[in-house]
Amino acid sequence: MDAILNNPFRILGLPTTDSDKEIAKRVSDFLITAEIRKKVIYKTDFPIFGKIDSYL
């Protein structure tokens, strides 16, 4: 279960088929958003898996 909860694609809200360029852009966006402490919600944030706020 830990592999699902801590999966980078889940945390970034990305499908596993995204390109390196798309992943890099999302990481950049994620870091900027985290820096201003804004909450990000992705469609992959399923309540059953719990919150991801430990990464912000």
mmCIF entry with sequence, helices, sheets and N, C-alpha, C, O atoms, coordinates in Angstrom:
data_MODEL
# 
_entry.id   MODEL 
# 
_entity.id                         1 
_entity.type                       polymer 
_entity.pdbx_number_of_molecules   1 
# 
_entity_poly.entity_id                      1 
_entity_poly.type                           'polypeptide(L)' 
_entity_poly.nstd_linkage                   no 
_entity_poly.nstd_monomer                   no 
_entity_poly.pdbx_seq_one_letter_code       MDAILNNPFRILGLPTTDSDKEIAKRVSDFLITAEIRKKVIYKTDFPIFGKIDSYL 
_entity_poly.pdbx_seq_one_letter_code_can   MDAILNNPFRILGLPTTDSDKEIAKRVSDFLITAEIRKKVIYKTDFPIFGKIDSYL 
_entity_poly.pdbx_strand_id                 A 
# 
loop_
_entity_poly_seq.entity_id 
_entity_poly_seq.num 
_entity_poly_seq.mon_id 
_entity_poly_seq.hetero 
1 1  MET n 
1 2  ASP n 
1 3  ALA n 
1 4  ILE n 
1 5  LEU n 
1 6  ASN n 
1 7  ASN n 
1 8  PRO n 
1 9  PHE n 
1 10 ARG n 
1 11 ILE n 
1 12 LEU n 
1 13 GLY n 
1 14 LEU n 
1 15 PRO n 
1 16 THR n 
1 17 THR n 
1 18 ASP n 
1 19 SER n 
1 20 ASP n 
1 21 LYS n 
1 22 GLU n 
1 23 ILE n 
1 24 ALA n 
1 25 LYS n 
1 26 ARG n 
1 27 VAL n 
1 28 SER n 
1 29 ASP n 
1 30 PHE n 
1 31 LEU n 
1 32 ILE n 
1 33 THR n 
1 34 ALA n 
1 35 GLU n 
1 36 ILE n 
1 37 ARG n 
1 38 LYS n 
1 39 LYS n 
1 40 VAL n 
1 41 ILE n 
1 42 TYR n 
1 43 LYS n 
1 44 THR n 
1 45 ASP n 
1 46 PHE n 
1 47 PRO n 
1 48 ILE n 
1 49 PHE n 
1 50 GLY n 
1 51 LYS n 
1 52 ILE n 
1 53 ASP n 
1 54 SER n 
1 55 TYR n 
1 56 LEU n 
# 
_struct_asym.id          A 
_struct_asym.entity_id   1 
# 
loop_
_struct_conf.conf_type_id 
_struct_conf.id 
_struct_conf.pdbx_PDB_helix_id 
_struct_conf.beg_label_comp_id 
_struct_conf.beg_label_asym_id 
_struct_conf.beg_label_seq_id 
_struct_conf.pdbx_beg_PDB_ins_code 
_struct_conf.end_label_comp_id 
_struct_conf.end_label_asym_id 
_struct_conf.end_label_seq_id 
_struct_conf.pdbx_end_PDB_ins_code 
_struct_conf.beg_auth_comp_id 
_struct_conf.beg_auth_asym_id 
_struct_conf.beg_auth_seq_id 
_struct_conf.end_auth_comp_id 
_struct_conf.end_auth_asym_id 
_struct_conf.end_auth_seq_id 
_struct_conf.pdbx_PDB_helix_class 
_struct_conf.details 
_struct_conf.pdbx_PDB_helix_length 
HELX_P HELX_P1 AA1 ASP A 2  ? LEU A 5  ? ASP A 2  LEU A 5  1 ? 4  
HELX_P HELX_P2 AA2 PRO A 8  ? LEU A 12 ? PRO A 8  LEU A 12 1 ? 5  
HELX_P HELX_P3 AA3 ASP A 20 ? GLU A 35 ? ASP A 20 GLU A 35 1 ? 16 
HELX_P HELX_P4 AA4 PRO A 47 ? PHE A 49 ? PRO A 47 PHE A 49 5 ? 3  
HELX_P HELX_P5 AA5 ASP A 53 ? TYR A 55 ? ASP A 53 TYR A 55 5 ? 3  
# 
_struct_conf_type.id          HELX_P 
_struct_conf_type.criteria    ? 
_struct_conf_type.reference   ? 
# 
loop_
_atom_site.group_PDB 
_atom_site.id 
_atom_site.type_symbol 
_atom_site.label_atom_id 
_atom_site.label_alt_id 
_atom_site.label_comp_id 
_atom_site.label_asym_id 
_atom_site.label_entity_id 
_atom_site.label_seq_id 
_atom_site.pdbx_PDB_ins_code 
_atom_site.Cartn_x 
_atom_site.Cartn_y 
_atom_site.Cartn_z 
_atom_site.occupancy 
_atom_site.B_iso_or_equiv 
_atom_site.pdbx_formal_charge 
_atom_site.auth_seq_id 
_atom_site.auth_comp_id 
_atom_site.auth_asym_id 
_atom_site.auth_atom_id 
_atom_site.pdbx_PDB_model_num 
ATOM 1   N N  . MET A 1 1  ? 0.828   -1.198 0.000   1.00 0.00 ? 1  MET A N  1 
ATOM 2   C CA . MET A 1 1  ? 0.000   0.000  0.000   1.00 0.00 ? 1  MET A CA 1 
ATOM 3   C C  . MET A 1 1  ? 0.867   1.254  0.000   1.00 0.00 ? 1  MET A C  1 
ATOM 4   O O  . MET A 1 1  ? 0.479   2.278  -0.563  1.00 0.00 ? 1  MET A O  1 
ATOM 5   N N  . ASP A 1 2  ? 2.044   1.179  0.632   1.00 0.00 ? 2  ASP A N  1 
ATOM 6   C CA . ASP A 1 2  ? 2.941   2.324  0.677   1.00 0.00 ? 2  ASP A CA 1 
ATOM 7   C C  . ASP A 1 2  ? 3.371   2.756  -0.720  1.00 0.00 ? 2  ASP A C  1 
ATOM 8   O O  . ASP A 1 2  ? 3.565   3.944  -0.977  1.00 0.00 ? 2  ASP A O  1 
ATOM 9   N N  . ALA A 1 3  ? 3.517   1.787  -1.620  1.00 0.00 ? 3  ALA A N  1 
ATOM 10  C CA . ALA A 1 3  ? 3.902   2.106  -2.999  1.00 0.00 ? 3  ALA A CA 1 
ATOM 11  C C  . ALA A 1 3  ? 2.840   2.936  -3.694  1.00 0.00 ? 3  ALA A C  1 
ATOM 12  O O  . ALA A 1 3  ? 3.161   3.759  -4.550  1.00 0.00 ? 3  ALA A O  1 
ATOM 13  N N  . ILE A 1 4  ? 1.590   2.734  -3.342  1.00 0.00 ? 4  ILE A N  1 
ATOM 14  C CA . ILE A 1 4  ? 0.504   3.528  -3.925  1.00 0.00 ? 4  ILE A CA 1 
ATOM 15  C C  . ILE A 1 4  ? 0.464   4.901  -3.276  1.00 0.00 ? 4  ILE A C  1 
ATOM 16  O O  . ILE A 1 4  ? 0.367   5.913  -3.970  1.00 0.00 ? 4  ILE A O  1 
ATOM 17  N N  . LEU A 1 5  ? 0.539   4.944  -1.960  1.00 0.00 ? 5  LEU A N  1 
ATOM 18  C CA . LEU A 1 5  ? 0.429   6.215  -1.244  1.00 0.00 ? 5  LEU A CA 1 
ATOM 19  C C  . LEU A 1 5  ? 1.564   7.170  -1.573  1.00 0.00 ? 5  LEU A C  1 
ATOM 20  O O  . LEU A 1 5  ? 1.345   8.379  -1.643  1.00 0.00 ? 5  LEU A O  1 
ATOM 21  N N  . ASN A 1 6  ? 2.759   6.663  -1.773  1.00 0.00 ? 6  ASN A N  1 
ATOM 22  C CA . ASN A 1 6  ? 3.920   7.514  -2.027  1.00 0.00 ? 6  ASN A CA 1 
ATOM 23  C C  . ASN A 1 6  ? 4.354   7.534  -3.488  1.00 0.00 ? 6  ASN A C  1 
ATOM 24  O O  . ASN A 1 6  ? 5.465   7.960  -3.804  1.00 0.00 ? 6  ASN A O  1 
ATOM 25  N N  . ASN A 1 7  ? 3.495   7.082  -4.361  1.00 0.00 ? 7  ASN A N  1 
ATOM 26  C CA . ASN A 1 7  ? 3.815   7.063  -5.781  1.00 0.00 ? 7  ASN A CA 1 
ATOM 27  C C  . ASN A 1 7  ? 3.941   8.500  -6.301  1.00 0.00 ? 7  ASN A C  1 
ATOM 28  O O  . ASN A 1 7  ? 3.001   9.284  -6.166  1.00 0.00 ? 7  ASN A O  1 
ATOM 29  N N  . PRO A 1 8  ? 5.080   8.855  -6.890  1.00 0.00 ? 8  PRO A N  1 
ATOM 30  C CA . PRO A 1 8  ? 5.282   10.223 -7.377  1.00 0.00 ? 8  PRO A CA 1 
ATOM 31  C C  . PRO A 1 8  ? 4.233   10.663 -8.400  1.00 0.00 ? 8  PRO A C  1 
ATOM 32  O O  . PRO A 1 8  ? 3.846   11.832 -8.429  1.00 0.00 ? 8  PRO A O  1 
ATOM 33  N N  . PHE A 1 9  ? 3.778   9.744  -9.227  1.00 0.00 ? 9  PHE A N  1 
ATOM 34  C CA . PHE A 1 9  ? 2.760   10.113 -10.211 1.00 0.00 ? 9  PHE A CA 1 
ATOM 35  C C  . PHE A 1 9  ? 1.447   10.477 -9.520  1.00 0.00 ? 9  PHE A C  1 
ATOM 36  O O  . PHE A 1 9  ? 0.756   11.401 -9.949  1.00 0.00 ? 9  PHE A O  1 
ATOM 37  N N  . ARG A 1 10 ? 1.104   9.768  -8.469  1.00 0.00 ? 10 ARG A N  1 
ATOM 38  C CA . ARG A 1 10 ? -0.100  10.092 -7.705  1.00 0.00 ? 10 ARG A CA 1 
ATOM 39  C C  . ARG A 1 10 ? 0.054   11.440 -7.016  1.00 0.00 ? 10 ARG A C  1 
ATOM 40  O O  . ARG A 1 10 ? -0.859  12.266 -7.042  1.00 0.00 ? 10 ARG A O  1 
ATOM 41  N N  . ILE A 1 11 ? 1.199   11.658 -6.405  1.00 0.00 ? 11 ILE A N  1 
ATOM 42  C CA . ILE A 1 11 ? 1.441   12.910 -5.688  1.00 0.00 ? 11 ILE A CA 1 
ATOM 43  C C  . ILE A 1 11 ? 1.372   14.101 -6.636  1.00 0.00 ? 11 ILE A C  1 
ATOM 44  O O  . ILE A 1 11 ? 0.842   15.153 -6.278  1.00 0.00 ? 11 ILE A O  1 
ATOM 45  N N  . LEU A 1 12 ? 1.904   13.937 -7.837  1.00 0.00 ? 12 LEU A N  1 
ATOM 46  C CA . LEU A 1 12 ? 1.898   15.023 -8.818  1.00 0.00 ? 12 LEU A CA 1 
ATOM 47  C C  . LEU A 1 12 ? 0.626   15.061 -9.660  1.00 0.00 ? 12 LEU A C  1 
ATOM 48  O O  . LEU A 1 12 ? 0.448   15.976 -10.465 1.00 0.00 ? 12 LEU A O  1 
ATOM 49  N N  . GLY A 1 13 ? -0.253  14.088 -9.487  1.00 0.00 ? 13 GLY A N  1 
ATOM 50  C CA . GLY A 1 13 ? -1.499  14.060 -10.244 1.00 0.00 ? 13 GLY A CA 1 
ATOM 51  C C  . GLY A 1 13 ? -1.296  13.812 -11.722 1.00 0.00 ? 13 GLY A C  1 
ATOM 52  O O  . GLY A 1 13 ? -1.975  14.407 -12.559 1.00 0.00 ? 13 GLY A O  1 
ATOM 53  N N  . LEU A 1 14 ? -0.364  12.937 -12.042 1.00 0.00 ? 14 LEU A N  1 
ATOM 54  C CA . LEU A 1 14 ? -0.027  12.653 -13.440 1.00 0.00 ? 14 LEU A CA 1 
ATOM 55  C C  . LEU A 1 14 ? -0.285  11.197 -13.803 1.00 0.00 ? 14 LEU A C  1 
ATOM 56  O O  . LEU A 1 14 ? -0.168  10.310 -12.958 1.00 0.00 ? 14 LEU A O  1 
ATOM 57  N N  . PRO A 1 15 ? -0.640  10.955 -15.073 1.00 0.00 ? 15 PRO A N  1 
ATOM 58  C CA . PRO A 1 15 ? -0.695  9.572  -15.532 1.00 0.00 ? 15 PRO A CA 1 
ATOM 59  C C  . PRO A 1 15 ? 0.730   9.050  -15.751 1.00 0.00 ? 15 PRO A C  1 
ATOM 60  O O  . PRO A 1 15 ? 1.642   9.834  -16.014 1.00 0.00 ? 15 PRO A O  1 
ATOM 61  N N  . THR A 1 16 ? 0.919   7.775  -15.648 1.00 0.00 ? 16 THR A N  1 
ATOM 62  C CA . THR A 1 16 ? 2.257   7.189  -15.817 1.00 0.00 ? 16 THR A CA 1 
ATOM 63  C C  . THR A 1 16 ? 2.753   7.279  -17.251 1.00 0.00 ? 16 THR A C  1 
ATOM 64  O O  . THR A 1 16 ? 3.917   6.981  -17.520 1.00 0.00 ? 16 THR A O  1 
ATOM 65  N N  . THR A 1 17 ? 1.907   7.678  -18.159 1.00 0.00 ? 17 THR A N  1 
ATOM 66  C CA . THR A 1 17 ? 2.296   7.780  -19.569 1.00 0.00 ? 17 THR A CA 1 
ATOM 67  C C  . THR A 1 17 ? 2.819   9.153  -19.952 1.00 0.00 ? 17 THR A C  1 
ATOM 68  O O  . THR A 1 17 ? 3.186   9.364  -21.107 1.00 0.00 ? 17 THR A O  1 
ATOM 69  N N  . ASP A 1 18 ? 2.862   10.097 -19.010 1.00 0.00 ? 18 ASP A N  1 
ATOM 70  C CA . ASP A 1 18 ? 3.345   11.444 -19.326 1.00 0.00 ? 18 ASP A CA 1 
ATOM 71  C C  . ASP A 1 18 ? 4.826   11.429 -19.671 1.00 0.00 ? 18 ASP A C  1 
ATOM 72  O O  . ASP A 1 18 ? 5.591   10.595 -19.186 1.00 0.00 ? 18 ASP A O  1 
ATOM 73  N N  . SER A 1 19 ? 5.206   12.368 -20.517 1.00 0.00 ? 19 SER A N  1 
ATOM 74  C CA . SER A 1 19 ? 6.600   12.478 -20.942 1.00 0.00 ? 19 SER A CA 1 
ATOM 75  C C  . SER A 1 19 ? 7.447   13.147 -19.860 1.00 0.00 ? 19 SER A C  1 
ATOM 76  O O  . SER A 1 19 ? 6.920   13.720 -18.907 1.00 0.00 ? 19 SER A O  1 
ATOM 77  N N  . ASP A 1 20 ? 8.758   13.064 -20.025 1.00 0.00 ? 20 ASP A N  1 
ATOM 78  C CA . ASP A 1 20 ? 9.678   13.702 -19.075 1.00 0.00 ? 20 ASP A CA 1 
ATOM 79  C C  . ASP A 1 20 ? 9.419   15.204 -19.001 1.00 0.00 ? 20 ASP A C  1 
ATOM 80  O O  . ASP A 1 20 ? 9.502   15.803 -17.929 1.00 0.00 ? 20 ASP A O  1 
ATOM 81  N N  . LYS A 1 21 ? 9.107   15.803 -20.135 1.00 0.00 ? 21 LYS A N  1 
ATOM 82  C CA . LYS A 1 21 ? 8.841   17.243 -20.189 1.00 0.00 ? 21 LYS A CA 1 
ATOM 83  C C  . LYS A 1 21 ? 7.595   17.594 -19.367 1.00 0.00 ? 21 LYS A C  1 
ATOM 84  O O  . LYS A 1 21 ? 7.600   18.573 -18.622 1.00 0.00 ? 21 LYS A O  1 
ATOM 85  N N  . GLU A 1 22 ? 6.545   16.809 -19.500 1.00 0.00 ? 22 GLU A N  1 
ATOM 86  C CA . GLU A 1 22 ? 5.315   17.053 -18.747 1.00 0.00 ? 22 GLU A CA 1 
ATOM 87  C C  . GLU A 1 22 ? 5.538   16.853 -17.251 1.00 0.00 ? 22 GLU A C  1 
ATOM 88  O O  . GLU A 1 22 ? 4.998   17.601 -16.436 1.00 0.00 ? 22 GLU A O  1 
ATOM 89  N N  . ILE A 1 23 ? 6.331   15.844 -16.888 1.00 0.00 ? 23 ILE A N  1 
ATOM 90  C CA . ILE A 1 23 ? 6.645   15.583 -15.483 1.00 0.00 ? 23 ILE A CA 1 
ATOM 91  C C  . ILE A 1 23 ? 7.445   16.748 -14.901 1.00 0.00 ? 23 ILE A C  1 
ATOM 92  O O  . ILE A 1 23 ? 7.143   17.216 -13.803 1.00 0.00 ? 23 ILE A O  1 
ATOM 93  N N  . ALA A 1 24 ? 8.453   17.216 -15.622 1.00 0.00 ? 24 ALA A N  1 
ATOM 94  C CA . ALA A 1 24 ? 9.279   18.335 -15.158 1.00 0.00 ? 24 ALA A CA 1 
ATOM 95  C C  . ALA A 1 24 ? 8.445   19.590 -14.961 1.00 0.00 ? 24 ALA A C  1 
ATOM 96  O O  . ALA A 1 24 ? 8.648   20.322 -13.993 1.00 0.00 ? 24 ALA A O  1 
ATOM 97  N N  . LYS A 1 25 ? 7.507   19.846 -15.872 1.00 0.00 ? 25 LYS A N  1 
ATOM 98  C CA . LYS A 1 25 ? 6.641   21.020 -15.746 1.00 0.00 ? 25 LYS A CA 1 
ATOM 99  C C  . LYS A 1 25 ? 5.761   20.903 -14.507 1.00 0.00 ? 25 LYS A C  1 
ATOM 100 O O  . LYS A 1 25 ? 5.591   21.879 -13.777 1.00 0.00 ? 25 LYS A O  1 
ATOM 101 N N  . ARG A 1 26 ? 5.202   19.726 -14.263 1.00 0.00 ? 26 ARG A N  1 
ATOM 102 C CA . ARG A 1 26 ? 4.336   19.546 -13.100 1.00 0.00 ? 26 ARG A CA 1 
ATOM 103 C C  . ARG A 1 26 ? 5.134   19.684 -11.803 1.00 0.00 ? 26 ARG A C  1 
ATOM 104 O O  . ARG A 1 26 ? 4.644   20.262 -10.833 1.00 0.00 ? 26 ARG A O  1 
ATOM 105 N N  . VAL A 1 27 ? 6.360   19.156 -11.782 1.00 0.00 ? 27 VAL A N  1 
ATOM 106 C CA . VAL A 1 27 ? 7.204   19.292 -10.597 1.00 0.00 ? 27 VAL A CA 1 
ATOM 107 C C  . VAL A 1 27 ? 7.469   20.770 -10.329 1.00 0.00 ? 27 VAL A C  1 
ATOM 108 O O  . VAL A 1 27 ? 7.377   21.225 -9.189  1.00 0.00 ? 27 VAL A O  1 
ATOM 109 N N  . SER A 1 28 ? 7.793   21.508 -11.367 1.00 0.00 ? 28 SER A N  1 
ATOM 110 C CA . SER A 1 28 ? 8.046   22.940 -11.230 1.00 0.00 ? 28 SER A CA 1 
ATOM 111 C C  . SER A 1 28 ? 6.809   23.664 -10.701 1.00 0.00 ? 28 SER A C  1 
ATOM 112 O O  . SER A 1 28 ? 6.903   24.467 -9.774  1.00 0.00 ? 28 SER A O  1 
ATOM 113 N N  . ASP A 1 29 ? 5.655   23.376 -11.292 1.00 0.00 ? 29 ASP A N  1 
ATOM 114 C CA . ASP A 1 29 ? 4.393   23.981 -10.839 1.00 0.00 ? 29 ASP A CA 1 
ATOM 115 C C  . ASP A 1 29 ? 4.108   23.606 -9.385  1.00 0.00 ? 29 ASP A C  1 
ATOM 116 O O  . ASP A 1 29 ? 3.676   24.443 -8.592  1.00 0.00 ? 29 ASP A O  1 
ATOM 117 N N  . PHE A 1 30 ? 4.351   22.352 -9.048  1.00 0.00 ? 30 PHE A N  1 
ATOM 118 C CA . PHE A 1 30 ? 4.101   21.854 -7.698  1.00 0.00 ? 30 PHE A CA 1 
ATOM 119 C C  . PHE A 1 30 ? 4.982   22.583 -6.683  1.00 0.00 ? 30 PHE A C  1 
ATOM 120 O O  . PHE A 1 30 ? 4.503   22.982 -5.621  1.00 0.00 ? 30 PHE A O  1 
ATOM 121 N N  . LEU A 1 31 ? 6.264   22.757 -7.003  1.00 0.00 ? 31 LEU A N  1 
ATOM 122 C CA . LEU A 1 31 ? 7.186   23.426 -6.094  1.00 0.00 ? 31 LEU A CA 1 
ATOM 123 C C  . LEU A 1 31 ? 6.815   24.899 -5.895  1.00 0.00 ? 31 LEU A C  1 
ATOM 124 O O  . LEU A 1 31 ? 6.886   25.419 -4.782  1.00 0.00 ? 31 LEU A O  1 
ATOM 125 N N  . ILE A 1 32 ? 6.424   25.552 -6.969  1.00 0.00 ? 32 ILE A N  1 
ATOM 126 C CA . ILE A 1 32 ? 5.999   26.953 -6.870  1.00 0.00 ? 32 ILE A CA 1 
ATOM 127 C C  . ILE A 1 32 ? 4.757   27.062 -5.997  1.00 0.00 ? 32 ILE A C  1 
ATOM 128 O O  . ILE A 1 32 ? 4.670   27.941 -5.140  1.00 0.00 ? 32 ILE A O  1 
ATOM 129 N N  . THR A 1 33 ? 3.806   26.176 -6.213  1.00 0.00 ? 33 THR A N  1 
ATOM 130 C CA . THR A 1 33 ? 2.577   26.184 -5.433  1.00 0.00 ? 33 THR A CA 1 
ATOM 131 C C  . THR A 1 33 ? 2.870   25.878 -3.964  1.00 0.00 ? 33 THR A C  1 
ATOM 132 O O  . THR A 1 33 ? 2.291   26.506 -3.077  1.00 0.00 ? 33 THR A O  1 
ATOM 133 N N  . ALA A 1 34 ? 3.747   24.937 -3.701  1.00 0.00 ? 34 ALA A N  1 
ATOM 134 C CA . ALA A 1 34 ? 4.107   24.591 -2.324  1.00 0.00 ? 34 ALA A CA 1 
ATOM 135 C C  . ALA A 1 34 ? 4.809   25.753 -1.632  1.00 0.00 ? 34 ALA A C  1 
ATOM 136 O O  . ALA A 1 34 ? 4.637   25.973 -0.433  1.00 0.00 ? 34 ALA A O  1 
ATOM 137 N N  . GLU A 1 35 ? 5.597   26.489 -2.397  1.00 0.00 ? 35 GLU A N  1 
ATOM 138 C CA . GLU A 1 35 ? 6.331   27.618 -1.837  1.00 0.00 ? 35 GLU A CA 1 
ATOM 139 C C  . GLU A 1 35 ? 5.380   28.702 -1.314  1.00 0.00 ? 35 GLU A C  1 
ATOM 140 O O  . GLU A 1 35 ? 5.660   29.343 -0.301  1.00 0.00 ? 35 GLU A O  1 
ATOM 141 N N  . ILE A 1 36 ? 4.275   28.898 -1.998  1.00 0.00 ? 36 ILE A N  1 
ATOM 142 C CA . ILE A 1 36 ? 3.300   29.902 -1.547  1.00 0.00 ? 36 ILE A CA 1 
ATOM 143 C C  . ILE A 1 36 ? 2.231   29.279 -0.657  1.00 0.00 ? 36 ILE A C  1 
ATOM 144 O O  . ILE A 1 36 ? 1.252   29.930 -0.291  1.00 0.00 ? 36 ILE A O  1 
ATOM 145 N N  . ARG A 1 37 ? 2.434   27.993 -0.310  1.00 0.00 ? 37 ARG A N  1 
ATOM 146 C CA . ARG A 1 37 ? 1.557   27.252 0.612   1.00 0.00 ? 37 ARG A CA 1 
ATOM 147 C C  . ARG A 1 37 ? 0.115   27.166 0.128   1.00 0.00 ? 37 ARG A C  1 
ATOM 148 O O  . ARG A 1 37 ? -0.816  27.178 0.934   1.00 0.00 ? 37 ARG A O  1 
ATOM 149 N N  . LYS A 1 38 ? -0.068  27.079 -1.172  1.00 0.00 ? 38 LYS A N  1 
ATOM 150 C CA . LYS A 1 38 ? -1.402  26.926 -1.744  1.00 0.00 ? 38 LYS A CA 1 
ATOM 151 C C  . LYS A 1 38 ? -1.713  25.435 -1.882  1.00 0.00 ? 38 LYS A C  1 
ATOM 152 O O  . LYS A 1 38 ? -0.863  24.655 -2.313  1.00 0.00 ? 38 LYS A O  1 
ATOM 153 N N  . LYS A 1 39 ? -2.908  25.051 -1.523  1.00 0.00 ? 39 LYS A N  1 
ATOM 154 C CA . LYS A 1 39 ? -3.327  23.650 -1.623  1.00 0.00 ? 39 LYS A CA 1 
ATOM 155 C C  . LYS A 1 39 ? -3.623  23.304 -3.080  1.00 0.00 ? 39 LYS A C  1 
ATOM 156 O O  . LYS A 1 39 ? -4.308  24.046 -3.785  1.00 0.00 ? 39 LYS A O  1 
ATOM 157 N N  . VAL A 1 40 ? -3.102  22.180 -3.509  1.00 0.00 ? 40 VAL A N  1 
ATOM 158 C CA . VAL A 1 40 ? -3.325  21.695 -4.869  1.00 0.00 ? 40 VAL A CA 1 
ATOM 159 C C  . VAL A 1 40 ? -4.186  20.447 -4.793  1.00 0.00 ? 40 VAL A C  1 
ATOM 160 O O  . VAL A 1 40 ? -3.923  19.557 -3.984  1.00 0.00 ? 40 VAL A O  1 
ATOM 161 N N  . ILE A 1 41 ? -5.201  20.377 -5.622  1.00 0.00 ? 41 ILE A N  1 
ATOM 162 C CA . ILE A 1 41 ? -6.052  19.190 -5.680  1.00 0.00 ? 41 ILE A CA 1 
ATOM 163 C C  . ILE A 1 41 ? -6.026  18.662 -7.109  1.00 0.00 ? 41 ILE A C  1 
ATOM 164 O O  . ILE A 1 41 ? -6.323  19.379 -8.064  1.00 0.00 ? 41 ILE A O  1 
ATOM 165 N N  . TYR A 1 42 ? -5.660  17.385 -7.226  1.00 0.00 ? 42 TYR A N  1 
ATOM 166 C CA . TYR A 1 42 ? -5.629  16.735 -8.530  1.00 0.00 ? 42 TYR A CA 1 
ATOM 167 C C  . TYR A 1 42 ? -6.748  15.701 -8.592  1.00 0.00 ? 42 TYR A C  1 
ATOM 168 O O  . TYR A 1 42 ? -7.260  15.267 -7.560  1.00 0.00 ? 42 TYR A O  1 
ATOM 169 N N  . LYS A 1 43 ? -7.121  15.312 -9.797  1.00 0.00 ? 43 LYS A N  1 
ATOM 170 C CA . LYS A 1 43 ? -8.191  14.318 -9.925  1.00 0.00 ? 43 LYS A CA 1 
ATOM 171 C C  . LYS A 1 43 ? -7.767  12.936 -9.429  1.00 0.00 ? 43 LYS A C  1 
ATOM 172 O O  . LYS A 1 43 ? -8.605  12.045 -9.291  1.00 0.00 ? 43 LYS A O  1 
ATOM 173 N N  . THR A 1 44 ? -6.484  12.754 -9.162  1.00 0.00 ? 44 THR A N  1 
ATOM 174 C CA . THR A 1 44 ? -5.993  11.487 -8.613  1.00 0.00 ? 44 THR A CA 1 
ATOM 175 C C  . THR A 1 44 ? -5.966  11.486 -7.083  1.00 0.00 ? 44 THR A C  1 
ATOM 176 O O  . THR A 1 44 ? -5.475  10.530 -6.482  1.00 0.00 ? 44 THR A O  1 
ATOM 177 N N  . ASP A 1 45 ? -6.479  12.525 -6.448  1.00 0.00 ? 45 ASP A N  1 
ATOM 178 C CA . ASP A 1 45 ? -6.545  12.608 -4.985  1.00 0.00 ? 45 ASP A CA 1 
ATOM 179 C C  . ASP A 1 45 ? -7.815  11.922 -4.496  1.00 0.00 ? 45 ASP A C  1 
ATOM 180 O O  . ASP A 1 45 ? -8.816  12.576 -4.204  1.00 0.00 ? 45 ASP A O  1 
ATOM 181 N N  . PHE A 1 46 ? -7.762  10.612 -4.412  1.00 0.00 ? 46 PHE A N  1 
ATOM 182 C CA . PHE A 1 46 ? -8.922  9.843  -3.968  1.00 0.00 ? 46 PHE A CA 1 
ATOM 183 C C  . PHE A 1 46 ? -8.946  9.805  -2.440  1.00 0.00 ? 46 PHE A C  1 
ATOM 184 O O  . PHE A 1 46 ? -7.930  9.482  -1.824  1.00 0.00 ? 46 PHE A O  1 
ATOM 185 N N  . PRO A 1 47 ? -10.076 10.127 -1.817  1.00 0.00 ? 47 PRO A N  1 
ATOM 186 C CA . PRO A 1 47 ? -10.169 10.153 -0.347  1.00 0.00 ? 47 PRO A CA 1 
ATOM 187 C C  . PRO A 1 47 ? -9.754  8.848  0.325   1.00 0.00 ? 47 PRO A C  1 
ATOM 188 O O  . PRO A 1 47 ? -9.243  8.871  1.444   1.00 0.00 ? 47 PRO A O  1 
ATOM 189 N N  . ILE A 1 48 ? -9.962  7.733  -0.326  1.00 0.00 ? 48 ILE A N  1 
ATOM 190 C CA . ILE A 1 48 ? -9.625  6.430  0.274   1.00 0.00 ? 48 ILE A CA 1 
ATOM 191 C C  . ILE A 1 48 ? -8.124  6.307  0.566   1.00 0.00 ? 48 ILE A C  1 
ATOM 192 O O  . ILE A 1 48 ? -7.731  5.570  1.469   1.00 0.00 ? 48 ILE A O  1 
ATOM 193 N N  . PHE A 1 49 ? -7.287  7.021  -0.189  1.00 0.00 ? 49 PHE A N  1 
ATOM 194 C CA . PHE A 1 49 ? -5.835  6.949  0.002   1.00 0.00 ? 49 PHE A CA 1 
ATOM 195 C C  . PHE A 1 49 ? -5.327  7.935  1.047   1.00 0.00 ? 49 PHE A C  1 
ATOM 196 O O  . PHE A 1 49 ? -4.157  7.879  1.423   1.00 0.00 ? 49 PHE A O  1 
ATOM 197 N N  . GLY A 1 50 ? -6.167  8.822  1.515   1.00 0.00 ? 50 GLY A N  1 
ATOM 198 C CA . GLY A 1 50 ? -5.757  9.810  2.500   1.00 0.00 ? 50 GLY A CA 1 
ATOM 199 C C  . GLY A 1 50 ? -5.169  11.046 1.848   1.00 0.00 ? 50 GLY A C  1 
ATOM 200 O O  . GLY A 1 50 ? -5.084  11.147 0.624   1.00 0.00 ? 50 GLY A O  1 
ATOM 201 N N  . LYS A 1 51 ? -4.766  11.984 2.691   1.00 0.00 ? 51 LYS A N  1 
ATOM 202 C CA . LYS A 1 51 ? -4.248  13.266 2.210   1.00 0.00 ? 51 LYS A CA 1 
ATOM 203 C C  . LYS A 1 51 ? -2.762  13.173 1.871   1.00 0.00 ? 51 LYS A C  1 
ATOM 204 O O  . LYS A 1 51 ? -2.050  12.289 2.348   1.00 0.00 ? 51 LYS A O  1 
ATOM 205 N N  . ILE A 1 52 ? -2.319  14.099 1.041   1.00 0.00 ? 52 ILE A N  1 
ATOM 206 C CA . ILE A 1 52 ? -0.916  14.156 0.629   1.00 0.00 ? 52 ILE A CA 1 
ATOM 207 C C  . ILE A 1 52 ? -0.236  15.376 1.246   1.00 0.00 ? 52 ILE A C  1 
ATOM 208 O O  . ILE A 1 52 ? 0.907   15.661 0.888   1.00 0.00 ? 52 ILE A O  1 
ATOM 209 N N  . ASP A 1 53 ? -0.880  16.110 2.153   1.00 0.00 ? 53 ASP A N  1 
ATOM 210 C CA . ASP A 1 53 ? -0.341  17.374 2.624   1.00 0.00 ? 53 ASP A CA 1 
ATOM 211 C C  . ASP A 1 53 ? 1.003   17.287 3.332   1.00 0.00 ? 53 ASP A C  1 
ATOM 212 O O  . ASP A 1 53 ? 1.595   18.329 3.613   1.00 0.00 ? 53 ASP A O  1 
ATOM 213 N N  . SER A 1 54 ? 1.501   16.131 3.627   1.00 0.00 ? 54 SER A N  1 
ATOM 214 C CA . SER A 1 54 ? 2.819   16.042 4.228   1.00 0.00 ? 54 SER A CA 1 
ATOM 215 C C  . SER A 1 54 ? 3.911   16.475 3.235   1.00 0.00 ? 54 SER A C  1 
ATOM 216 O O  . SER A 1 54 ? 5.051   16.715 3.633   1.00 0.00 ? 54 SER A O  1 
ATOM 217 N N  . TYR A 1 55 ? 3.563   16.571 1.959   1.00 0.00 ? 55 TYR A N  1 
ATOM 218 C CA . TYR A 1 55 ? 4.528   16.977 0.945   1.00 0.00 ? 55 TYR A CA 1 
ATOM 219 C C  . TYR A 1 55 ? 4.544   18.474 0.734   1.00 0.00 ? 55 TYR A C  1 
ATOM 220 O O  . TYR A 1 55 ? 5.431   18.989 0.053   1.00 0.00 ? 55 TYR A O  1 
ATOM 221 N N  . LEU A 1 56 ? 3.580   19.187 1.304   1.00 0.00 ? 56 LEU A N  1 
ATOM 222 C CA . LEU A 1 56 ? 3.537   20.643 1.122   1.00 0.00 ? 56 LEU A CA 1 
ATOM 223 C C  . LEU A 1 56 ? 4.194   21.351 2.265   1.00 0.00 ? 56 LEU A C  1 
ATOM 224 O O  . LEU A 1 56 ? 4.251   22.580 2.279   1.00 0.00 ? 56 LEU A O  1 
# 
